[in-house]
Structures are given as structure tokens and as C-alpha cells.
Amino acid sequence: MLAVIELWGNQFIVKVGDIIDVKRLKDLEEGNTSSTEALLVSDEEGKETKVWNPIVEWSKVEFKVLSEFKWTKVRVFKMKAKKRYSKNRGFRPTLTKIEITSIK
């Protein structure tokens, strides 16, 4: 089974056993499990697809939080030509690694 889920404004295509990196889930600690509703549910070949507006109400995608980590630094550089203005900043987003345990 495949499912499309939305977490913190980002959509992911997932199946059971996938490990994905999402924006930091503040509410959940390492080892906790949680669930969310799917936007779309389909079989592997795409023959049987169920779509609802905006979510498939009966669906449930369960996942387990594996770890929380910082990603590589993202450089933010601003410059204005011929004005001698430039800024160089850095940003390291915190991400959460989750594993999809079941799709119902």
C-alpha cells in the first residue's frame, strides 16, 4: 500500500517500512509512536486508488519517531550590486527521522 501524508505543510509518498526525514516534530520524543490521516491511499500498482476531500477519513498511517538531528548548514547570502552591501548568514534546520509502521 502507498499513501500520501502531510506533515507540517510538506507532503510525502510513503509505504510501510520507509524511513523519511521531516521537519521537527516538537510534540513527540524519540521512541514514541503517532498517527496521521492520509490524503490519498493506493495499492502498489495504482489500480485501486481512494481519494477524499481533503483527507481519506477512514485511513490511518502510523509512524515511529527514530531520532532528531540537525541537517547540514544552509548558507543565506544577500548582496546589493554597486552598494557595498552583503550579508552572509547560516542556518541548520532540526529534522526528525520517522519510520512508517503501518497503513490502514
N, C-alpha and C positions, 0 to 999 in steps of 0.2 A: 504494500500500500504506500502511496505517496500522499503527502499533504502539503498545503501551503499555509504557513502560520505567520502571524505578525507579532513581533516583539519590539517594543519601544520605537515604533514607526518604521521598522525595516521588515521586509517580507523574505521568507526563506522557504525553499522547496526541500522537504525533509522526508526521510524514510527511517524505519526502525534501525537503530544501531549507528546512525550518523552522529558525528561529533562536530559541533559548529561553535563559532565564536560570535557572541552577541554583545551589544552594549551592556554596561554594568547593570546587573540586577541587584539593586540595593536591599530588597526585602529578603533575599534568600542567601543562606550561608552555604559553605561547602558541604556536600553530602545530602542536602535537602532535596526533596522532590516537589514538583509542582505540575500544573497542567494548564492548558490554554485551549481555546476553541479554534478550529481550522476555518480558513476562508474557502478552501477547496479540498476535496478528497477524491482520489482516483486510484485505480489499480495500476500495476506496473506497466501494462501495455497501453493504457489510456482508453480502453474500450468502455469502461463503466466509470463515469465521472459524475460527481454530485457537487453542485454549486448552489449556494443560498445567498441571500442578500441581507446584510453584508457578511454573515458567518453561517456555517452549517451548524445549526443549533444542537443536534444530537451528537456531534463529533467531539472527541476529546483526544488531545495529544499530550502525553505525559513525558516529562523530561527530568533528568537528574543533574544537579549542579556539580561539576567536577572540580573546577578551580577558578580563581580570579587572578588575573595577571595584567601587567602593563605592556602595551604594544610598543613598537619602535617609535622613535621621536618623529613627529611631523613638523617640518620647517614651514614657518609662515613669514614670508619676506615681502615687504612693501617698499616701493620706491617711486619717487616722482622725478621724471626726467628734467634735467636742467635746473633743479631747485635745491640740490644738495640735501635731499631728504631720503632717508632709508631707515627701515626698522627690520630687525631680524629676531624673531621670537621662535620658541619651540613649544611643543605640546605633546604629551604622552597620554593617550586615552587609556582608561582602565576597561578591560574586557572581561567577560565571563565565558568560560568554556562549559558547554552543556552537552549532554548525551540524550538522544531521543530513545525512550524505553518502550513506548507503545503508542499505537494509533488505533483508536476505536471509532 
